[in-house]
Amino acid sequence: MSTQPLSFRMRPKSIDEVLGQQHLVGEGGIIRRMVQAKRLSSMILYGPPGIGKTSIASAIAGSTSYKFRTLNAVTNTKKDMQIVADEGKMSGSVILLLDEIHRLDKAKQDFLLPHLESGNIVLIGATTSNPYHAINPAIRSRCQIFELNSLEEEDIRVSIRRAMEDKERGLGSIEIEIEDKAMEHFVLSSHGDVRSALNALELAALSTKKGEGGKVTITLDDAEACMQKSAFLHDKDGDQHYDVMSAFQKSIRGSDVDAALHYLARLIEAGDLVTIARRLLVISYEDIGLANPQLASRTLDAILSAERLGFPEARIPLSQAVIELALSPKSNSAIKSIDAALSDIRKGKIGAVPKHLRDGHYSSAEKLGNAIGYKYPHNYPNHVVKQQYLPDTMTKNNYFETSDVSKYEKQLNDIYTKLKNM
């Protein structure tokens, strides 16, 4: 049997064998149309690990007459790229799969650009990072960008069954029976990473003792031993990190406590206490705010407790904070009000500070007419007195925006309205 991993051997030989990604390789999909028209253009494929970026590149090559070469943007040198470029000149064109393209340095990038322009190299860049953030615009502008979707559970099942039946590339030469619970463990524990599922299947098939008639029966225990606990797909510097953070806040803002706890669990599993703490504190002021102002202090208490405890116990105060934030009344009055004021400032709407409000703690202030006529509010009934505070050009500006979602915010709004009508 080949020493190459099962996941490598089972890479699709044509786009018809590609799992998932029907928006790209299905009927009418852009990559299928390129292959059918024999008009390939350079492209960047991005998405989580193990979902088929390399497989699609391999399938494109297998579905066309192009030669296919694989390099890594970090480990391979400019000299390696020169060899591929020379091959492209001789054969008319060559497909170059460049893994980790987001880490391509400037020298290699400058080398590649003219070969992409001439068509000697059809570049297929593979990356787990969002190319709009991570890849130089010069390369990006010469490539079409395609996002790959995470594989569905059924895609992983199909991949496992194919590998068990394929006698040429897979495990078809071994009589294998896999228990339903073992299959589910491979599928669910892979988190959509077909590479890890296939390699765990191969280890189980080769390391499990054969039974009567030479049959290999893979049980749940075998699957758990070979799969172990798969790496959780959460890169603290990658797109998934920011997507999960965004979904976390939006779920709390939307009062969906179950979704909020789901995303909290993903951040906890990634061990990212710093992000959780910062995000919760932001949410307590941005999304709950004046509707439940005491909750910001309770959220901070939960964060301090979590930091003092550390994981795994930190999950308990964090969970409590998330539940309360998600189910609390919501108000964005604070952020809307300050952003309205900032918007005017950034547009140059500033105006001079009224003279009676200016600093009077220096000898020449009175000569300049500063601080004259200022009314000290504490000398008046209810500690309030009518006088102008905004610059002359802005006296009609209103920034405070509120709603009546809570008794407290309604009280603030009543006070605001009363003061405005003095």
C-alpha positions as CSV (number, residue, x, y, z in Angstrom):
1,M,0.0,0.0,0.0
2,S,1.2,3.5,-0.8
3,T,3.0,5.5,1.9
4,Q,1.1,8.6,0.8
5,P,-1.7,9.6,3.2
6,L,-5.2,8.5,2.2
7,S,-6.4,12.1,2.0
8,F,-3.7,12.8,-0.6
9,R,-4.5,9.6,-2.7
10,M,-8.2,10.4,-2.7
11,R,-7.8,13.9,-4.2
12,P,-10.2,14.3,-7.0
13,K,-8.9,13.7,-10.6
14,S,-11.7,15.8,-12.2
15,I,-14.1,18.5,-11.0
16,D,-16.9,15.9,-11.1
17,E,-15.2,14.3,-8.0
18,V,-15.0,17.5,-6.0
19,L,-17.1,17.4,-2.8
20,G,-19.3,20.4,-2.1
21,Q,-18.5,23.8,-3.6
22,Q,-21.3,23.5,-6.1
23,H,-21.4,27.2,-6.4
24,L,-18.0,26.9,-8.2
25,V,-17.9,23.5,-9.8
26,G,-21.6,22.5,-10.1
27,E,-23.5,23.1,-13.3
28,G,-23.2,26.7,-14.3
29,G,-20.4,27.3,-11.7
30,I,-17.7,29.6,-12.8
31,I,-14.8,27.1,-12.4
32,R,-16.7,24.4,-14.3
33,R,-17.4,27.0,-17.1
34,M,-13.7,27.9,-17.2
35,V,-12.8,24.2,-17.6
36,Q,-15.4,23.5,-20.2
37,A,-14.3,26.6,-22.2
38,K,-10.7,25.7,-21.7
39,R,-10.1,29.3,-20.7
40,L,-8.5,29.2,-17.2
41,S,-7.6,32.4,-15.4
42,S,-5.6,32.9,-12.3
43,M,-7.6,32.6,-9.1
44,I,-7.4,32.7,-5.3
45,L,-9.3,30.1,-3.3
46,Y,-9.9,30.8,0.4
47,G,-11.6,29.1,3.2
48,P,-11.0,27.0,6.3
49,P,-8.4,24.1,6.2
50,G,-9.3,20.7,4.7
51,I,-12.3,21.8,2.6
52,G,-10.8,21.3,-0.8
53,K,-8.7,24.2,-2.0
54,T,-5.9,21.9,-3.1
55,S,-8.4,19.3,-4.4
56,I,-10.1,21.9,-6.7
57,A,-6.7,22.9,-8.1
58,S,-5.8,19.2,-8.7
59,A,-9.2,18.6,-10.2
60,I,-8.8,21.6,-12.6
61,A,-5.5,20.2,-13.8
62,G,-7.1,16.7,-14.1
63,S,-9.9,18.1,-16.2
64,T,-7.6,19.9,-18.6
65,S,-4.4,19.3,-20.5
66,Y,-2.5,21.8,-18.3
67,K,0.6,20.6,-16.4
68,F,0.2,21.0,-12.7
69,R,2.8,22.0,-10.1
70,T,2.6,22.8,-6.4
71,L,4.7,25.2,-4.4
72,N,4.5,26.9,-1.0
73,A,4.8,30.7,-0.8
74,V,7.0,30.4,2.3
75,T,9.2,27.3,1.9
76,N,9.8,27.4,-1.9
77,T,12.3,29.9,-3.4
78,K,12.2,32.2,-6.3
79,K,14.4,29.7,-8.1
80,D,11.7,27.1,-7.7
81,M,9.2,29.5,-9.3
82,Q,11.7,30.1,-12.1
83,I,11.6,26.4,-13.0
84,V,7.8,26.5,-13.1
85,A,7.9,29.6,-15.3
86,D,10.4,28.1,-17.7
87,E,8.1,25.0,-18.0
88,G,5.2,27.3,-18.7
89,K,7.1,29.0,-21.5
90,M,7.9,25.7,-23.1
91,S,4.5,24.1,-22.8
92,G,2.4,27.2,-23.3
93,S,1.0,27.4,-19.8
94,V,1.3,25.6,-16.4
95,I,-1.1,25.6,-13.4
96,L,0.8,26.6,-10.3
97,L,-0.9,25.9,-7.0
98,L,0.7,28.3,-4.5
99,D,-0.2,27.4,-0.9
100,E,-0.2,30.0,1.8
101,I,-0.2,32.7,-0.9
102,H,-1.0,35.4,1.8
103,R,2.6,35.0,3.0
104,L,4.1,35.7,-0.4
105,D,7.0,38.2,0.0
106,K,7.6,41.1,-2.3
107,A,10.5,39.5,-4.3
108,K,8.5,36.4,-5.2
109,Q,5.5,38.6,-5.9
110,D,7.4,40.8,-8.3
111,F,8.8,37.7,-10.0
112,L,5.4,36.2,-10.5
113,L,3.5,39.3,-11.9
114,P,4.9,39.3,-15.5
115,H,4.3,35.5,-15.8
116,L,0.7,36.0,-14.8
117,E,0.3,38.8,-17.3
118,S,1.8,36.6,-20.1
119,G,-0.2,33.6,-19.2
120,N,2.8,31.3,-18.8
121,I,1.6,30.6,-15.3
122,V,-2.1,30.1,-14.3
123,L,-1.9,30.8,-10.6
124,I,-4.2,29.1,-8.1
125,G,-3.5,30.6,-4.7
126,A,-4.7,28.8,-1.6
127,T,-5.2,30.5,1.7
128,T,-7.2,30.4,4.9
129,S,-7.0,34.2,5.2
130,N,-9.4,36.7,3.7
131,P,-7.5,37.8,0.5
132,Y,-9.0,41.3,0.7
133,H,-7.1,41.7,4.0
134,A,-4.0,39.6,3.6
135,I,-3.0,39.5,-0.1
136,N,-1.2,42.3,-1.9
137,P,-3.4,44.2,-4.3
138,A,-1.0,43.7,-7.2
139,I,-1.5,39.9,-7.0
140,R,-5.2,40.2,-6.1
141,S,-6.0,42.4,-9.1
142,R,-4.7,39.7,-11.5
143,C,-6.8,36.9,-9.9
144,Q,-10.4,36.0,-9.5
145,I,-11.3,35.4,-5.9
146,F,-13.5,32.5,-4.9
147,E,-14.6,31.7,-1.3
148,L,-15.0,28.0,-0.5
149,N,-17.7,26.9,1.9
150,S,-17.2,24.6,4.8
151,L,-18.1,21.0,3.9
152,E,-21.4,19.6,5.1
153,E,-21.6,16.5,7.2
154,E,-23.0,14.5,4.2
155,D,-19.9,15.6,2.2
156,I,-17.6,14.0,4.8
157,R,-19.7,10.8,4.8
158,V,-19.5,10.6,1.0
159,S,-15.8,11.1,1.2
160,I,-15.4,8.3,3.7
161,R,-17.6,5.9,1.7
162,R,-15.6,6.6,-1.5
163,A,-12.3,5.9,0.3
164,M,-13.6,2.6,1.7
165,E,-14.8,1.5,-1.8
166,D,-12.0,2.7,-4.0
167,K,-9.6,-0.2,-4.6
168,E,-7.1,1.8,-6.6
169,R,-6.5,4.9,-4.4
170,G,-8.5,4.1,-1.3
171,L,-9.0,1.2,1.1
172,G,-11.1,-0.9,-1.2
173,S,-8.7,-3.8,-1.0
174,I,-9.5,-4.2,2.7
175,E,-12.9,-5.4,3.8
176,I,-14.1,-2.8,6.2
177,E,-17.2,-2.4,8.2
178,I,-17.7,0.8,10.1
179,E,-20.2,1.1,12.9
180,D,-22.8,3.9,12.7
181,K,-21.5,5.6,15.8
182,A,-17.9,5.4,14.6
183,M,-18.9,7.0,11.3
184,E,-20.7,9.8,13.1
185,H,-17.6,10.4,15.3
186,F,-15.4,10.7,12.2
187,V,-17.9,13.1,10.6
188,L,-18.6,15.3,13.6
189,S,-15.1,15.4,15.1
190,S,-13.6,16.5,11.8
191,H,-15.4,19.9,11.9
192,G,-15.8,19.8,8.1
193,D,-12.1,18.9,7.6
194,V,-12.1,16.0,5.1
195,R,-8.4,15.6,5.4
196,S,-8.4,14.8,9.1
197,A,-11.4,12.5,8.7
198,L,-9.8,10.4,5.9
199,N,-6.4,10.2,7.7
200,A,-8.1,9.0,10.9
201,L,-10.1,6.5,8.9
202,E,-6.9,5.1,7.4
203,L,-5.2,4.8,10.7
204,A,-8.2,3.0,12.1
205,A,-8.4,0.6,9.2
206,L,-4.7,-0.3,9.3
207,S,-4.4,-0.5,13.1
208,T,-7.6,-2.4,14.0
209,K,-7.2,-6.2,14.3
210,K,-8.9,-8.2,11.6
211,G,-11.8,-10.4,12.6
212,E,-13.1,-13.6,11.0
213,G,-12.6,-13.8,7.3
214,G,-10.1,-10.9,7.5
215,K,-12.8,-8.2,8.0
216,V,-11.9,-5.0,9.8
217,T,-14.7,-3.7,12.0
218,I,-14.1,-0.1,13.1
219,T,-15.9,0.6,16.4
220,L,-16.6,3.9,18.2
221,D,-13.6,3.2,20.5
222,D,-11.4,2.8,17.4
223,A,-12.7,6.0,15.9
224,E,-12.1,7.9,19.1
225,A,-8.6,6.6,19.5
226,C,-7.6,7.4,15.9
227,M,-9.4,10.8,15.7
228,Q,-8.6,11.9,19.2
229,K,-10.0,15.4,19.8
230,S,-9.6,17.2,16.5
231,A,-8.1,20.7,16.4
232,F,-10.8,23.2,16.8
233,L,-10.9,25.4,13.7
234,H,-10.3,28.8,15.2
235,D,-7.3,30.8,14.3
236,K,-6.9,33.8,16.6
237,D,-5.4,35.8,13.7
238,G,-7.6,34.5,11.0
239,D,-11.0,35.3,9.5
240,Q,-12.9,32.8,11.6
241,H,-11.8,34.6,14.7
242,Y,-13.3,37.9,13.5
243,D,-16.4,36.1,12.1
244,V,-17.1,34.4,15.5
245,M,-16.6,37.6,17.4
246,S,-19.0,39.4,15.1
247,A,-21.6,36.7,15.4
248,F,-21.1,36.6,19.2
249,Q,-21.9,40.3,19.6
250,K,-24.8,40.3,17.0
251,S,-26.4,37.3,18.8
252,I,-26.4,39.1,22.1
253,R,-27.6,42.3,20.4
254,G,-30.4,40.2,18.8
255,S,-31.4,38.7,22.2
256,D,-30.7,35.1,21.0
257,V,-29.2,33.7,24.1
258,D,-28.7,30.2,22.6
259,A,-26.7,31.5,19.7
260,A,-24.7,33.8,22.1
261,L,-23.8,30.8,24.3
262,H,-22.8,28.8,21.1
263,Y,-20.3,31.5,20.0
264,L,-19.1,31.9,23.6
265,A,-18.4,28.2,23.7
266,R,-16.4,28.5,20.5
267,L,-14.3,31.3,21.9
268,I,-13.8,29.4,25.2
269,E,-12.7,26.3,23.3
270,A,-10.2,28.5,21.5
271,G,-9.0,29.7,24.9
272,D,-9.5,33.3,24.0
273,L,-10.3,35.0,27.3
274,V,-8.9,38.4,26.3
275,T,-11.3,38.7,23.3
276,I,-14.3,37.5,25.3
277,A,-13.6,40.0,28.1
278,R,-13.2,42.9,25.8
279,R,-16.2,42.1,23.7
280,L,-18.5,41.6,26.6
281,L,-17.5,45.0,28.1
282,V,-18.1,46.7,24.7
283,I,-21.5,45.1,24.4
284,S,-22.6,46.1,27.9
285,Y,-22.2,49.8,26.9
286,E,-22.8,49.7,23.2
287,D,-25.9,47.5,23.0
288,I,-27.4,47.5,26.5
289,G,-26.3,50.9,27.7
290,L,-28.9,53.1,29.3
291,A,-31.6,50.5,29.1
292,N,-29.9,48.6,32.0
293,P,-26.9,50.7,33.1
294,Q,-26.1,48.6,36.2
295,L,-25.3,45.6,33.9
296,A,-22.0,47.2,32.8
297,S,-20.7,47.0,36.3
298,R,-22.0,43.4,36.7
299,T,-20.4,42.5,33.4
300,L,-17.1,43.9,34.6
301,D,-17.4,41.9,37.8
302,A,-17.9,38.7,35.8
303,I,-14.9,39.5,33.6
304,L,-12.6,40.1,36.7
305,S,-13.8,36.9,38.2
306,A,-13.1,35.0,35.0
307,E,-9.7,36.5,34.8
308,R,-9.0,35.6,38.4
309,L,-10.3,32.0,37.9
310,G,-8.9,31.2,34.5
311,F,-10.2,28.4,32.4
312,P,-12.1,26.1,32.8
313,E,-13.9,27.7,35.7
314,A,-13.9,31.1,33.9
315,R,-16.7,29.7,31.7
316,I,-19.2,30.1,34.6
317,P,-19.1,33.9,35.2
318,L,-18.8,34.4,31.5
319,S,-21.9,32.4,30.8
320,Q,-23.8,34.3,33.5
321,A,-22.8,37.6,31.9
322,V,-23.7,36.5,28.4
323,I,-27.1,35.2,29.5
324,E,-27.9,38.4,31.3
325,L,-26.7,40.6,28.4
326,A,-28.6,38.6,25.8
327,L,-31.9,38.8,27.8
328,S,-31.6,42.4,29.0
329,P,-33.5,45.3,27.4
330,K,-31.3,46.9,24.7
331,S,-30.4,50.5,23.9
332,N,-27.8,52.1,21.6
333,S,-28.6,55.7,22.7
334,A,-25.1,56.2,24.1
335,I,-23.2,55.2,20.9
336,K,-25.7,57.0,18.6
337,S,-25.5,60.2,20.6
338,I,-21.7,60.4,20.7
339,D,-21.4,59.4,17.1
340,A,-23.7,62.1,16.1
341,A,-21.6,64.7,17.9
342,L,-18.4,63.2,16.4
343,S,-19.9,63.4,12.9
344,D,-20.3,67.1,13.2
345,I,-16.8,67.6,14.6
346,R,-15.3,65.6,11.7
347,K,-17.3,67.7,9.2
348,G,-15.7,70.9,10.7
349,K,-18.9,72.0,12.5
350,I,-17.1,73.3,15.6
351,G,-17.8,76.9,16.4
352,A,-16.2,79.1,19.1
353,V,-16.7,78.3,22.8
354,P,-19.1,81.0,24.2
355,K,-17.2,83.7,26.0
356,H,-19.0,83.2,29.3
357,L,-17.9,79.5,29.4
358,R,-14.2,80.2,28.7
359,D,-11.5,79.9,31.3
360,G,-11.2,82.9,33.6
361,H,-8.3,81.7,35.8
362,Y,-5.7,84.1,34.5
363,S,-5.2,87.9,35.0
364,S,-6.1,89.0,31.4
365,A,-9.3,87.0,31.1
366,E,-11.6,89.8,32.1
367,K,-9.9,92.2,29.6
368,L,-10.7,89.7,26.9
369,G,-14.3,89.4,28.0
370,N,-13.9,85.8,29.0
371,A,-15.8,84.1,31.8
372,I,-18.0,87.2,32.3
373,G,-21.6,86.6,32.9
374,Y,-21.3,82.9,33.6
375,K,-24.2,81.6,35.9
376,Y,-23.1,79.1,38.5
377,P,-25.9,76.4,38.4
378,H,-25.5,75.5,42.1
379,N,-26.6,79.0,43.0
380,Y,-30.1,78.5,41.5
381,P,-33.1,76.4,42.4
382,N,-32.7,72.7,41.6
383,H,-29.1,73.5,40.6
384,V,-30.2,74.4,37.0
385,V,-30.2,77.7,35.2
386,K,-30.9,78.6,31.6
387,Q,-27.9,79.7,29.7
388,Q,-26.2,79.0,26.4
389,Y,-23.6,76.2,26.4
390,L,-23.2,75.3,22.7
391,P,-21.3,77.5,20.3
392,D,-23.4,80.2,18.7
393,T,-23.6,78.4,15.3
394,M,-24.8,75.2,16.9
395,T,-27.5,76.1,19.4
396,K,-30.1,74.1,17.5
397,N,-28.1,70.9,17.4
398,N,-29.5,67.9,19.2
399,Y,-27.3,64.9,19.8
400,F,-28.9,62.9,22.6
401,E,-31.0,60.2,21.1
402,T,-33.1,58.0,23.3
403,S,-35.9,55.5,23.4
404,D,-38.4,54.4,26.0
405,V,-37.3,50.8,26.3
406,S,-36.6,51.1,30.1
407,K,-38.0,53.2,32.9
408,Y,-34.5,54.7,33.5
409,E,-34.1,55.8,30.0
410,K,-37.6,57.3,29.9
411,Q,-36.7,59.3,32.9
412,L,-33.5,60.6,31.2
413,N,-35.6,61.5,28.2
414,D,-38.1,63.4,30.3
415,I,-35.4,65.4,32.0
416,Y,-33.7,66.1,28.6
417,T,-37.0,67.4,27.1
418,K,-37.8,69.5,30.2
419,L,-34.3,71.2,30.1
420,K,-34.6,71.8,26.4
421,N,-37.9,73.6,26.9
422,M,-36.7,75.8,29.7
